[in-house]
Amino acid sequence: MGRIVVTGGAGFVGSHICEALLQRGDEVVAVDNLLTGSVDNIAHLFGEPGFVFVEHDVTNFVHVSGPVDAVMHFASPASPVDYLEHPIKTLKVGSLGTHKTLGLAKDKGARYMLASTSEVYGDPQVHPQTEDYWGHVNPIGPRGVYDEAKRFAEAMTMAYHRSHGVDVRIVRIFNTYGPKMRPNDGRVVSNFLVQALAGKPITVYGDGSQTRSFCYVDDEVRGILALLDSEYVGPVNIGNPNEFTVLELARKVLEVTGSSSEIVYEPLPVDDPTQRKPDITLARRVLGWEPTVALEEGLRSTAAWFSRD
Ligand SMILES: NC(=O)c1ccc[n+]([C@@H]2O[C@H](COP(=O)([O-])OP(=O)(O)OC[C@H]3O[C@@H](n4cnc5c(N)ncnc54)[C@H](O)[C@@H]3O)[C@@H](O)[C@H]2O)c1
């Protein structure tokens, strides 16, 4: 049991982490400026003993009174729609926000975890992606604001480890989906589910042959906490290695929702990666972790959540 600061705690992944930590008996200080998150995601936790929410922008100095055992830095716009709308805020939370939260971890003698991303691999030329692949990122393209912010954040995290001895963990999260995603966040799973449930056309970008791997949020959070608890320093991929084309995903969404929406095709966004699939050999070896929730099952739970009253 410990006291854990979760930045981005009112977001999609962060709120699931807060829940999981409280469930296992940790205390949680969730810090969020509500840029892309919402208190709705954590409202049910407000009465829980050991849960505190602080509305704060972590690009400014972060003060938390009392002991802190771990700092989990999950604050950042994360969907393309969000980071393209907030390019400078995205760069700031990856750079200044990472610096400030590392400062908090150093001050408290706390373990630090950075939420990094498969986007550090950019449009990868190695497939599937292993942690030792350095990536293929366009630094000046529109997506560069997110990819480079996270690459900088990883560099800053390792510099604090090497220069100040901060005990760090870096999780490279691959596409994650599940309840509490925003219906309009522009991610492919939420887009397709919302369109299918509303009987509107499903919009596939390009010809739909680009691949993605989708990890259900419960699996993702279990992997993240296993890494937090482990002794492994250095980036670890946490994602689902089952690869689907975007067109296959569209068809599965139609099947799961029983929708008769048609599939329509739109132009591919700039720098859209053609393929993405984690190599999770390292996570299997050092954490004994692998995902267990099948895509159909995860899509069903997510569809149920989108259809709730
Ligand atoms: N969901 C995924 O598939 C995925 C994939 C790779 C990496 N990640 C990483 O996981 C983390 C969480 O992503 P998510 O999908 O939950 O996104 P999200 O947008 O739902 O959550 C991010 C949270 O960070 C908060 N935030 C943003 N800037 C902030 C700031 N300056 N100060 C304080 N709070 C701030 C937002 O308000 C939001 O609540 C991000 O760091 C993201 O890069 C997510």
PDBQT file of the ligand as one rigid body, heavy atoms in Angstrom, charges set to zero:
ROOT
HETATM    1  N1  LIG A 401      -5.356   5.824 -24.758  1.00  0.00    +0.000 N 
HETATM    2  C1  LIG A 401      -4.368   5.379 -25.488  1.00  0.00    +0.000 C 
HETATM    3  O1  LIG A 401      -4.580   4.569 -26.410  1.00  0.00    +0.000 OA
HETATM    4  C2  LIG A 401      -2.958   5.818 -25.220  1.00  0.00    +0.000 A 
HETATM    5  C3  LIG A 401      -1.940   5.316 -26.051  1.00  0.00    +0.000 A 
HETATM    6  C4  LIG A 401      -0.642   5.711 -25.810  1.00  0.00    +0.000 A 
HETATM    7  C5  LIG A 401      -0.342   6.538 -24.761  1.00  0.00    +0.000 A 
HETATM    8  N2  LIG A 401      -1.336   7.010 -23.959  1.00  0.00    +0.000 N 
HETATM    9  C6  LIG A 401      -0.955   7.941 -22.875  1.00  0.00    +0.000 C 
HETATM   10  O2  LIG A 401      -1.709   7.677 -21.704  1.00  0.00    +0.000 OA
HETATM   11  C7  LIG A 401      -1.992   8.917 -21.049  1.00  0.00    +0.000 C 
HETATM   12  C8  LIG A 401      -3.497   9.038 -20.855  1.00  0.00    +0.000 C 
HETATM   13  O3  LIG A 401      -4.151   9.040 -22.115  1.00  0.00    +0.000 OA
HETATM   14  P1  LIG A 401      -5.728   9.002 -22.234  1.00  0.00    +0.000 P 
HETATM   15  O4  LIG A 401      -6.055   8.181 -23.396  1.00  0.00    +0.000 OA
HETATM   16  O5  LIG A 401      -6.313   8.674 -20.919  1.00  0.00    +0.000 OA
HETATM   17  O6  LIG A 401      -6.034  10.522 -22.618  1.00  0.00    +0.000 OA
HETATM   18  P2  LIG A 401      -7.059  11.555 -21.934  1.00  0.00    +0.000 P 
HETATM   19  O7  LIG A 401      -7.051  12.763 -22.778  1.00  0.00    +0.000 OA
HETATM   20  O8  LIG A 401      -8.365  10.879 -21.664  1.00  0.00    +0.000 OA
HETATM   21  O9  LIG A 401      -6.371  11.839 -20.541  1.00  0.00    +0.000 OA
HETATM   22  C9  LIG A 401      -5.326  12.756 -20.376  1.00  0.00    +0.000 C 
HETATM   23  C10 LIG A 401      -5.614  13.590 -19.149  1.00  0.00    +0.000 C 
HETATM   24  O10 LIG A 401      -4.540  14.523 -18.953  1.00  0.00    +0.000 OA
HETATM   25  C11 LIG A 401      -5.100  15.767 -18.568  1.00  0.00    +0.000 C 
HETATM   26  N3  LIG A 401      -4.140  16.826 -18.864  1.00  0.00    +0.000 N 
HETATM   27  C12 LIG A 401      -3.707  17.228 -20.085  1.00  0.00    +0.000 A 
HETATM   28  N4  LIG A 401      -2.811  18.244 -19.948  1.00  0.00    +0.000 NA
HETATM   29  C13 LIG A 401      -2.674  18.450 -18.611  1.00  0.00    +0.000 A 
HETATM   30  C14 LIG A 401      -1.892  19.357 -17.834  1.00  0.00    +0.000 A 
HETATM   31  N5  LIG A 401      -1.061  20.243 -18.401  1.00  0.00    +0.000 N 
HETATM   32  N6  LIG A 401      -2.011  19.315 -16.482  1.00  0.00    +0.000 NA
HETATM   33  C15 LIG A 401      -2.839  18.404 -15.881  1.00  0.00    +0.000 A 
HETATM   34  N7  LIG A 401      -3.608  17.548 -16.569  1.00  0.00    +0.000 NA
HETATM   35  C16 LIG A 401      -3.521  17.557 -17.914  1.00  0.00    +0.000 A 
HETATM   36  C17 LIG A 401      -6.401  15.856 -19.345  1.00  0.00    +0.000 C 
HETATM   37  O11 LIG A 401      -7.313  16.780 -18.820  1.00  0.00    +0.000 OA
HETATM   38  C18 LIG A 401      -6.900  14.416 -19.274  1.00  0.00    +0.000 C 
HETATM   39  O12 LIG A 401      -7.722  14.201 -18.152  1.00  0.00    +0.000 OA
HETATM   40  C19 LIG A 401      -1.416  10.025 -21.924  1.00  0.00    +0.000 C 
HETATM   41  O13 LIG A 401      -0.173  10.414 -21.391  1.00  0.00    +0.000 OA
HETATM   42  C20 LIG A 401      -1.239   9.368 -23.259  1.00  0.00    +0.000 C 
HETATM   43  O14 LIG A 401      -0.208   9.954 -23.994  1.00  0.00    +0.000 OA
HETATM   44  C21 LIG A 401      -2.639   6.677 -24.170  1.00  0.00    +0.000 A 
ENDROOT
TORSDOF 0
